[in-house]
Amino acid sequence: MLKVIARQHIRPGKMDEYLEAIRDLVDATRWEPGCIEYSVYVDRARNLGVFMETWKSAEHLAVHGSVLAASPHLQKIAPCIDPDAPSDPVEVYEKGY
């Protein structure tokens, strides 16, 4: 089992638009094979969206990556992302216990 944490820096004033834009992506991803959890949390003070994901295996996560890369949902999200903010690495953790 894997836990994934991915952060997105949102343009100031675009948080509500961002949350609306990611709704379809989140709902679709929850139906992908191997997806145990797929949620987005926000820190409005820092204009930050945080994806908290749990996947059954690395293989399921890899398939999700392929699906995500081809997803039309990303086009809806792109205008909300702050291009001047630093890009945070995606964190992937194996369940240890």
Summary of the structure (lengths in Angstrom):
residues: 97
radius of gyration: 13.4
end to end distance: 10.3
largest distance: 40.4
contacts: 257
relative contact order: 0.32
helix: 39%
strand: 32%
